[in-house]
Amino acid sequence: MLATLPSGEDVGYLDDQLKGQVIDHTEDVLAIRASWEAIQGEALPPRQSIELMTEVAESWS
């Protein structure tokens, strides 16, 4: 998760099965943002994602 605080500072939040952590170091936040933007660039629009998941789920039946 990425957020901009009222102060204007950008922060990130990462979690896994063991713990969560707030990321506030500028370079780390920029790395998270770059990763997120790369993922968004590859993702299908929501409706197409649903259609693809439905198609795949039906093929497994």
PyMOL Python script that loads the backbone (N, CA, C, O; Angstrom):
from pymol import cmd

cmd.read_pdbstr("""\
ATOM      1  N   MET A   1       0.846  -1.156   0.000  1.00  0.00           N
ATOM      2  CA  MET A   1       0.000   0.000   0.000  1.00  0.00           C
ATOM      3  C   MET A   1       0.898   1.228   0.000  1.00  0.00           C
ATOM      4  O   MET A   1       1.936   1.265   0.662  1.00  0.00           O
ATOM      5  N   LEU A   2       0.473   2.231  -0.759  1.00  0.00           N
ATOM      6  CA  LEU A   2       1.176   3.511  -0.777  1.00  0.00           C
ATOM      7  C   LEU A   2       0.206   4.595  -0.316  1.00  0.00           C
ATOM      8  O   LEU A   2      -0.984   4.538  -0.627  1.00  0.00           O
ATOM      9  N   ALA A   3       0.703   5.566   0.413  1.00  0.00           N
ATOM     10  CA  ALA A   3      -0.144   6.648   0.898  1.00  0.00           C
ATOM     11  C   ALA A   3       0.669   7.931   0.980  1.00  0.00           C
ATOM     12  O   ALA A   3       1.886   7.912   1.167  1.00  0.00           O
ATOM     13  N   THR A   4      -0.034   9.035   0.835  1.00  0.00           N
ATOM     14  CA  THR A   4       0.564  10.340   1.047  1.00  0.00           C
ATOM     15  C   THR A   4      -0.054  10.912   2.321  1.00  0.00           C
ATOM     16  O   THR A   4      -1.271  11.076   2.409  1.00  0.00           O
ATOM     17  N   LEU A   5       0.775  11.209   3.288  1.00  0.00           N
ATOM     18  CA  LEU A   5       0.314  11.742   4.561  1.00  0.00           C
ATOM     19  C   LEU A   5      -0.108  13.201   4.405  1.00  0.00           C
ATOM     20  O   LEU A   5       0.269  13.850   3.429  1.00  0.00           O
ATOM     21  N   PRO A   6      -0.892  13.731   5.362  1.00  0.00           N
ATOM     22  CA  PRO A   6      -1.281  15.138   5.294  1.00  0.00           C
ATOM     23  C   PRO A   6      -0.082  16.089   5.180  1.00  0.00           C
ATOM     24  O   PRO A   6      -0.201  17.186   4.634  1.00  0.00           O
ATOM     25  N   SER A   7       1.051  15.664   5.691  1.00  0.00           N
ATOM     26  CA  SER A   7       2.265  16.483   5.605  1.00  0.00           C
ATOM     27  C   SER A   7       2.860  16.502   4.199  1.00  0.00           C
ATOM     28  O   SER A   7       3.767  17.286   3.918  1.00  0.00           O
ATOM     29  N   GLY A   8       2.348  15.634   3.311  1.00  0.00           N
ATOM     30  CA  GLY A   8       2.880  15.533   1.956  1.00  0.00           C
ATOM     31  C   GLY A   8       3.894  14.422   1.790  1.00  0.00           C
ATOM     32  O   GLY A   8       4.312  14.124   0.671  1.00  0.00           O
ATOM     33  N   GLU A   9       4.296  13.802   2.894  1.00  0.00           N
ATOM     34  CA  GLU A   9       5.277  12.715   2.846  1.00  0.00           C
ATOM     35  C   GLU A   9       4.615  11.446   2.321  1.00  0.00           C
ATOM     36  O   GLU A   9       3.507  11.101   2.731  1.00  0.00           O
ATOM     37  N   ASP A  10       5.307  10.745   1.400  1.00  0.00           N
ATOM     38  CA  ASP A  10       4.828   9.462   0.903  1.00  0.00           C
ATOM     39  C   ASP A  10       5.387   8.354   1.778  1.00  0.00           C
ATOM     40  O   ASP A  10       6.556   8.384   2.164  1.00  0.00           O
ATOM     41  N   VAL A  11       4.554   7.386   2.087  1.00  0.00           N
ATOM     42  CA  VAL A  11       4.971   6.213   2.854  1.00  0.00           C
ATOM     43  C   VAL A  11       4.386   4.970   2.201  1.00  0.00           C
ATOM     44  O   VAL A  11       3.435   5.045   1.424  1.00  0.00           O
ATOM     45  N   GLY A  12       4.962   3.850   2.526  1.00  0.00           N
ATOM     46  CA  GLY A  12       4.454   2.573   2.051  1.00  0.00           C
ATOM     47  C   GLY A  12       4.210   1.656   3.233  1.00  0.00           C
ATOM     48  O   GLY A  12       4.757   1.852   4.317  1.00  0.00           O
ATOM     49  N   TYR A  13       3.381   0.657   3.004  1.00  0.00           N
ATOM     50  CA  TYR A  13       3.131  -0.363   4.028  1.00  0.00           C
ATOM     51  C   TYR A  13       3.212  -1.707   3.339  1.00  0.00           C
ATOM     52  O   TYR A  13       2.532  -1.949   2.342  1.00  0.00           O
ATOM     53  N   LEU A  14       4.040  -2.571   3.870  1.00  0.00           N
ATOM     54  CA  LEU A  14       4.208  -3.928   3.348  1.00  0.00           C
ATOM     55  C   LEU A  14       3.877  -4.908   4.456  1.00  0.00           C
ATOM     56  O   LEU A  14       4.195  -4.673   5.622  1.00  0.00           O
ATOM     57  N   ASP A  15       3.235  -6.013   4.087  1.00  0.00           N
ATOM     58  CA  ASP A  15       3.011  -7.048   5.086  1.00  0.00           C
ATOM     59  C   ASP A  15       3.120  -8.422   4.453  1.00  0.00           C
ATOM     60  O   ASP A  15       3.019  -8.580   3.236  1.00  0.00           O
ATOM     61  N   ASP A  16       3.325  -9.401   5.302  1.00  0.00           N
ATOM     62  CA  ASP A  16       3.365 -10.798   4.893  1.00  0.00           C
ATOM     63  C   ASP A  16       2.738 -11.629   6.004  1.00  0.00           C
ATOM     64  O   ASP A  16       2.062 -11.077   6.872  1.00  0.00           O
ATOM     65  N   GLN A  17       2.943 -12.923   5.996  1.00  0.00           N
ATOM     66  CA  GLN A  17       2.330 -13.785   6.992  1.00  0.00           C
ATOM     67  C   GLN A  17       2.847 -13.537   8.408  1.00  0.00           C
ATOM     68  O   GLN A  17       2.179 -13.898   9.377  1.00  0.00           O
ATOM     69  N   LEU A  18       4.000 -12.938   8.540  1.00  0.00           N
ATOM     70  CA  LEU A  18       4.621 -12.777   9.844  1.00  0.00           C
ATOM     71  C   LEU A  18       4.472 -11.386  10.451  1.00  0.00           C
ATOM     72  O   LEU A  18       4.326 -11.251  11.666  1.00  0.00           O
ATOM     73  N   LYS A  19       4.508 -10.344   9.605  1.00  0.00           N
ATOM     74  CA  LYS A  19       4.473  -8.993  10.168  1.00  0.00           C
ATOM     75  C   LYS A  19       4.172  -7.963   9.083  1.00  0.00           C
ATOM     76  O   LYS A  19       4.193  -8.270   7.891  1.00  0.00           O
ATOM     77  N   GLY A  20       3.898  -6.761   9.511  1.00  0.00           N
ATOM     78  CA  GLY A  20       3.737  -5.624   8.615  1.00  0.00           C
ATOM     79  C   GLY A  20       4.751  -4.564   8.990  1.00  0.00           C
ATOM     80  O   GLY A  20       5.222  -4.514  10.127  1.00  0.00           O
ATOM     81  N   GLN A  21       5.086  -3.716   8.027  1.00  0.00           N
ATOM     82  CA  GLN A  21       6.036  -2.658   8.333  1.00  0.00           C
ATOM     83  C   GLN A  21       5.739  -1.408   7.512  1.00  0.00           C
ATOM     84  O   GLN A  21       5.358  -1.491   6.344  1.00  0.00           O
ATOM     85  N   VAL A  22       5.916  -0.271   8.132  1.00  0.00           N
ATOM     86  CA  VAL A  22       5.770   1.018   7.454  1.00  0.00           C
ATOM     87  C   VAL A  22       7.124   1.364   6.847  1.00  0.00           C
ATOM     88  O   VAL A  22       8.160   1.275   7.507  1.00  0.00           O
ATOM     89  N   ILE A  23       7.096   1.758   5.590  1.00  0.00           N
ATOM     90  CA  ILE A  23       8.304   2.136   4.859  1.00  0.00           C
ATOM     91  C   ILE A  23       8.258   3.647   4.653  1.00  0.00           C
ATOM     92  O   ILE A  23       7.333   4.164   4.027  1.00  0.00           O
ATOM     93  N   ASP A  24       9.253   4.350   5.177  1.00  0.00           N
ATOM     94  CA  ASP A  24       9.262   5.798   5.010  1.00  0.00           C
ATOM     95  C   ASP A  24      10.563   6.336   4.419  1.00  0.00           C
ATOM     96  O   ASP A  24      10.685   7.538   4.183  1.00  0.00           O
ATOM     97  N   HIS A  25      11.523   5.467   4.182  1.00  0.00           N
ATOM     98  CA  HIS A  25      12.787   5.874   3.557  1.00  0.00           C
ATOM     99  C   HIS A  25      12.500   6.172   2.081  1.00  0.00           C
ATOM    100  O   HIS A  25      11.950   5.326   1.375  1.00  0.00           O
ATOM    101  N   THR A  26      12.865   7.356   1.617  1.00  0.00           N
ATOM    102  CA  THR A  26      12.486   7.841   0.291  1.00  0.00           C
ATOM    103  C   THR A  26      12.821   6.858  -0.821  1.00  0.00           C
ATOM    104  O   THR A  26      11.969   6.580  -1.665  1.00  0.00           O
ATOM    105  N   GLU A  27      14.035   6.326  -0.844  1.00  0.00           N
ATOM    106  CA  GLU A  27      14.429   5.404  -1.915  1.00  0.00           C
ATOM    107  C   GLU A  27      13.585   4.135  -1.892  1.00  0.00           C
ATOM    108  O   GLU A  27      13.241   3.599  -2.946  1.00  0.00           O
ATOM    109  N   ASP A  28      13.248   3.650  -0.698  1.00  0.00           N
ATOM    110  CA  ASP A  28      12.426   2.443  -0.587  1.00  0.00           C
ATOM    111  C   ASP A  28      10.999   2.698  -1.063  1.00  0.00           C
ATOM    112  O   ASP A  28      10.401   1.856  -1.733  1.00  0.00           O
ATOM    113  N   VAL A  29      10.458   3.862  -0.713  1.00  0.00           N
ATOM    114  CA  VAL A  29       9.107   4.220  -1.173  1.00  0.00           C
ATOM    115  C   VAL A  29       9.102   4.333  -2.699  1.00  0.00           C
ATOM    116  O   VAL A  29       8.160   3.878  -3.347  1.00  0.00           O
ATOM    117  N   LEU A  30      10.129   4.925  -3.268  1.00  0.00           N
ATOM    118  CA  LEU A  30      10.218   5.030  -4.723  1.00  0.00           C
ATOM    119  C   LEU A  30      10.307   3.654  -5.377  1.00  0.00           C
ATOM    120  O   LEU A  30       9.728   3.439  -6.442  1.00  0.00           O
ATOM    121  N   ALA A  31      11.023   2.723  -4.753  1.00  0.00           N
ATOM    122  CA  ALA A  31      11.125   1.361  -5.288  1.00  0.00           C
ATOM    123  C   ALA A  31       9.767   0.662  -5.251  1.00  0.00           C
ATOM    124  O   ALA A  31       9.400  -0.036  -6.196  1.00  0.00           O
ATOM    125  N   ILE A  32       9.020   0.849  -4.154  1.00  0.00           N
ATOM    126  CA  ILE A  32       7.684   0.265  -4.050  1.00  0.00           C
ATOM    127  C   ILE A  32       6.784   0.858  -5.125  1.00  0.00           C
ATOM    128  O   ILE A  32       6.039   0.135  -5.786  1.00  0.00           O
ATOM    129  N   ARG A  33       6.853   2.171  -5.297  1.00  0.00           N
ATOM    130  CA  ARG A  33       6.026   2.837  -6.306  1.00  0.00           C
ATOM    131  C   ARG A  33       6.359   2.318  -7.709  1.00  0.00           C
ATOM    132  O   ARG A  33       5.453   2.076  -8.506  1.00  0.00           O
ATOM    133  N   ALA A  34       7.640   2.147  -8.014  1.00  0.00           N
ATOM    134  CA  ALA A  34       8.044   1.647  -9.333  1.00  0.00           C
ATOM    135  C   ALA A  34       7.515   0.234  -9.556  1.00  0.00           C
ATOM    136  O   ALA A  34       7.049  -0.091 -10.648  1.00  0.00           O
ATOM    137  N   SER A  35       7.586  -0.599  -8.533  1.00  0.00           N
ATOM    138  CA  SER A  35       7.051  -1.961  -8.647  1.00  0.00           C
ATOM    139  C   SER A  35       5.552  -1.934  -8.886  1.00  0.00           C
ATOM    140  O   SER A  35       5.041  -2.651  -9.746  1.00  0.00           O
ATOM    141  N   TRP A  36       4.848  -1.107  -8.124  1.00  0.00           N
ATOM    142  CA  TRP A  36       3.396  -1.002  -8.261  1.00  0.00           C
ATOM    143  C   TRP A  36       3.024  -0.534  -9.668  1.00  0.00           C
ATOM    144  O   TRP A  36       2.109  -1.083 -10.282  1.00  0.00           O
ATOM    145  N   GLU A  37       3.725   0.472 -10.177  1.00  0.00           N
ATOM    146  CA  GLU A  37       3.422   0.987 -11.513  1.00  0.00           C
ATOM    147  C   GLU A  37       3.690  -0.062 -12.588  1.00  0.00           C
ATOM    148  O   GLU A  37       2.957  -0.131 -13.575  1.00  0.00           O
ATOM    149  N   ALA A  38       4.728  -0.879 -12.411  1.00  0.00           N
ATOM    150  CA  ALA A  38       5.018  -1.950 -13.361  1.00  0.00           C
ATOM    151  C   ALA A  38       3.901  -2.988 -13.356  1.00  0.00           C
ATOM    152  O   ALA A  38       3.486  -3.467 -14.411  1.00  0.00           O
ATOM    153  N   ILE A  39       3.421  -3.330 -12.172  1.00  0.00           N
ATOM    154  CA  ILE A  39       2.325  -4.299 -12.060  1.00  0.00           C
ATOM    155  C   ILE A  39       1.062  -3.735 -12.701  1.00  0.00           C
ATOM    156  O   ILE A  39       0.381  -4.431 -13.453  1.00  0.00           O
ATOM    157  N   GLN A  40       0.750  -2.481 -12.405  1.00  0.00           N
ATOM    158  CA  GLN A  40      -0.435  -1.852 -12.992  1.00  0.00           C
ATOM    159  C   GLN A  40      -0.355  -1.827 -14.516  1.00  0.00           C
ATOM    160  O   GLN A  40      -1.368  -1.984 -15.198  1.00  0.00           O
ATOM    161  N   GLY A  41       0.836  -1.631 -15.042  1.00  0.00           N
ATOM    162  CA  GLY A  41       1.013  -1.584 -16.489  1.00  0.00           C
ATOM    163  C   GLY A  41       0.726  -2.913 -17.161  1.00  0.00           C
ATOM    164  O   GLY A  41       0.391  -2.943 -18.345  1.00  0.00           O
ATOM    165  N   GLU A  42       0.848  -4.008 -16.432  1.00  0.00           N
ATOM    166  CA  GLU A  42       0.615  -5.339 -16.981  1.00  0.00           C
ATOM    167  C   GLU A  42      -0.790  -5.864 -16.697  1.00  0.00           C
ATOM    168  O   GLU A  42      -1.246  -6.801 -17.352  1.00  0.00           O
ATOM    169  N   ALA A  43      -1.471  -5.272 -15.735  1.00  0.00           N
ATOM    170  CA  ALA A  43      -2.768  -5.784 -15.291  1.00  0.00           C
ATOM    171  C   ALA A  43      -3.862  -5.500 -16.326  1.00  0.00           C
ATOM    172  O   ALA A  43      -3.851  -4.481 -17.016  1.00  0.00           O
ATOM    173  N   LEU A  44      -4.798  -6.436 -16.402  1.00  0.00           N
ATOM    174  CA  LEU A  44      -5.988  -6.231 -17.222  1.00  0.00           C
ATOM    175  C   LEU A  44      -6.951  -5.300 -16.494  1.00  0.00           C
ATOM    176  O   LEU A  44      -6.883  -5.171 -15.272  1.00  0.00           O
ATOM    177  N   PRO A  45      -7.838  -4.658 -17.229  1.00  0.00           N
ATOM    178  CA  PRO A  45      -8.903  -3.889 -16.566  1.00  0.00           C
ATOM    179  C   PRO A  45      -9.767  -4.844 -15.724  1.00  0.00           C
ATOM    180  O   PRO A  45      -9.820  -6.040 -16.012  1.00  0.00           O
ATOM    181  N   PRO A  46     -10.442  -4.323 -14.687  1.00  0.00           N
ATOM    182  CA  PRO A  46     -11.207  -5.192 -13.783  1.00  0.00           C
ATOM    183  C   PRO A  46     -12.166  -6.156 -14.491  1.00  0.00           C
ATOM    184  O   PRO A  46     -12.178  -7.345 -14.170  1.00  0.00           O
ATOM    185  N   ARG A  47     -12.961  -5.679 -15.435  1.00  0.00           N
ATOM    186  CA  ARG A  47     -13.929  -6.558 -16.101  1.00  0.00           C
ATOM    187  C   ARG A  47     -13.232  -7.688 -16.850  1.00  0.00           C
ATOM    188  O   ARG A  47     -13.678  -8.834 -16.793  1.00  0.00           O
ATOM    189  N   GLN A  48     -12.152  -7.380 -17.544  1.00  0.00           N
ATOM    190  CA  GLN A  48     -11.415  -8.411 -18.267  1.00  0.00           C
ATOM    191  C   GLN A  48     -10.767  -9.405 -17.302  1.00  0.00           C
ATOM    192  O   GLN A  48     -10.682 -10.594 -17.608  1.00  0.00           O
ATOM    193  N   SER A  49     -10.315  -8.934 -16.151  1.00  0.00           N
ATOM    194  CA  SER A  49      -9.746  -9.836 -15.142  1.00  0.00           C
ATOM    195  C   SER A  49     -10.797 -10.825 -14.665  1.00  0.00           C
ATOM    196  O   SER A  49     -10.521 -12.019 -14.540  1.00  0.00           O
ATOM    197  N   ILE A  50     -12.003 -10.331 -14.398  1.00  0.00           N
ATOM    198  CA  ILE A  50     -13.091 -11.207 -13.943  1.00  0.00           C
ATOM    199  C   ILE A  50     -13.431 -12.230 -15.018  1.00  0.00           C
ATOM    200  O   ILE A  50     -13.603 -13.414 -14.725  1.00  0.00           O
ATOM    201  N   GLU A  51     -13.528 -11.777 -16.252  1.00  0.00           N
ATOM    202  CA  GLU A  51     -13.842 -12.693 -17.349  1.00  0.00           C
ATOM    203  C   GLU A  51     -12.770 -13.762 -17.499  1.00  0.00           C
ATOM    204  O   GLU A  51     -13.093 -14.932 -17.707  1.00  0.00           O
ATOM    205  N   LEU A  52     -11.506 -13.382 -17.397  1.00  0.00           N
ATOM    206  CA  LEU A  52     -10.417 -14.348 -17.512  1.00  0.00           C
ATOM    207  C   LEU A  52     -10.452 -15.345 -16.359  1.00  0.00           C
ATOM    208  O   LEU A  52     -10.299 -16.546 -16.579  1.00  0.00           O
ATOM    209  N   MET A  53     -10.651 -14.862 -15.133  1.00  0.00           N
ATOM    210  CA  MET A  53     -10.706 -15.779 -13.985  1.00  0.00           C
ATOM    211  C   MET A  53     -11.893 -16.729 -14.100  1.00  0.00           C
ATOM    212  O   MET A  53     -11.781 -17.904 -13.752  1.00  0.00           O
ATOM    213  N   THR A  54     -13.029 -16.228 -14.588  1.00  0.00           N
ATOM    214  CA  THR A  54     -14.199 -17.087 -14.784  1.00  0.00           C
ATOM    215  C   THR A  54     -13.909 -18.156 -15.822  1.00  0.00           C
ATOM    216  O   THR A  54     -14.236 -19.326 -15.625  1.00  0.00           O
ATOM    217  N   GLU A  55     -13.302 -17.761 -16.914  1.00  0.00           N
ATOM    218  CA  GLU A  55     -12.957 -18.700 -17.980  1.00  0.00           C
ATOM    219  C   GLU A  55     -12.013 -19.787 -17.471  1.00  0.00           C
ATOM    220  O   GLU A  55     -12.215 -20.969 -17.751  1.00  0.00           O
ATOM    221  N   VAL A  56     -10.991 -19.393 -16.731  1.00  0.00           N
ATOM    222  CA  VAL A  56     -10.030 -20.355 -16.205  1.00  0.00           C
ATOM    223  C   VAL A  56     -10.699 -21.283 -15.191  1.00  0.00           C
ATOM    224  O   VAL A  56     -10.473 -22.494 -15.212  1.00  0.00           O
ATOM    225  N   ALA A  57     -11.520 -20.718 -14.307  1.00  0.00           N
ATOM    226  CA  ALA A  57     -12.208 -21.534 -13.304  1.00  0.00           C
ATOM    227  C   ALA A  57     -13.120 -22.556 -13.977  1.00  0.00           C
ATOM    228  O   ALA A  57     -13.191 -23.702 -13.534  1.00  0.00           O
ATOM    229  N   GLU A  58     -13.810 -22.163 -15.024  1.00  0.00           N
ATOM    230  CA  GLU A  58     -14.690 -23.088 -15.738  1.00  0.00           C
ATOM    231  C   GLU A  58     -13.898 -24.184 -16.432  1.00  0.00           C
ATOM    232  O   GLU A  58     -14.374 -25.314 -16.541  1.00  0.00           O
ATOM    233  N   SER A  59     -12.693 -23.868 -16.905  1.00  0.00           N
ATOM    234  CA  SER A  59     -11.880 -24.885 -17.575  1.00  0.00           C
ATOM    235  C   SER A  59     -11.357 -25.931 -16.586  1.00  0.00           C
ATOM    236  O   SER A  59     -10.995 -27.034 -16.995  1.00  0.00           O
ATOM    237  N   TRP A  60     -11.313 -25.604 -15.310  1.00  0.00           N
ATOM    238  CA  TRP A  60     -10.841 -26.548 -14.295  1.00  0.00           C
ATOM    239  C   TRP A  60     -11.941 -27.505 -13.836  1.00  0.00           C
ATOM    240  O   TRP A  60     -11.656 -28.527 -13.211  1.00  0.00           O
ATOM    241  N   SER A  61     -13.181 -27.177 -14.142  1.00  0.00           N
ATOM    242  CA  SER A  61     -14.307 -27.998 -13.677  1.00  0.00           C
ATOM    243  C   SER A  61     -14.460 -29.259 -14.484  1.00  0.00           C
ATOM    244  O   SER A  61     -15.360 -30.056 -14.219  1.00  0.00           O
TER     245      SER A  61
END
""", "prot")
cmd.dss("prot")
cmd.show_as("cartoon", "prot")
cmd.util.cbc("prot")
cmd.orient("prot")
